[in-house]
């Protein structure tokens, strides 16, 4: 699969609703989620493949996180890292100590290893002993209030994957890297170019909510 993305002269994929994003996730696809000014690749943690994780790493900043319900973080022994700020508007809100799967991984950093760790995090049968700390994948605690109001990228991604694959609990997400300006994170046109090149669903739930009011 080529990693190059043609930026110009492409038909622009339209931005979709949360329901369309949920359907894409239910089919086992990755989506691009827009939440305020942030643009992230999102996939279901419970079903993410090595190929999908490699794609996320390649087209993002490489900092991959997994949004999890607060109750699952407690079950897995994943306390929140000591934050500088507890404001939901802070990008690091809810981040925990990074983990690896305790079995079946080598360095922990590869696409295969991070995909396995994501699946372990999302598996309702997993326990504390199934994870080693520190590692290479960052869980993000999402409390019920933030999830209900979808205040953060992690909460919005988790709400979509909960609807798409209720048998699991967890959303892989990572910030899109810039295409037109590679020293910065992506803008909307970068997201559209990537979606056009790889047939990804673009999701802007906040935008569609505002239009419907």
Buried (B, 14 or more C-beta within 10 A) or exposed (E): EEEEBEBEEBEEBEBBBBEBBBBBBBEBBBBBBBBEEBBBBBBBBBBBBBEBBBBBBEBBBEEBBBBBBBEBBEBBBBEBBEEEEEEBEEEEBBBBBBBBBBEEBEEBBBBBBBBBBBBBBBBEEBEEEBBBEEBBBBBBBBBEEBBEEBBBBBBBBBBBBBBBBEEBBBBBBBBBBBBEEEEEBBBBBBBBBBBBBBEBBBBBBBBBEEEEE
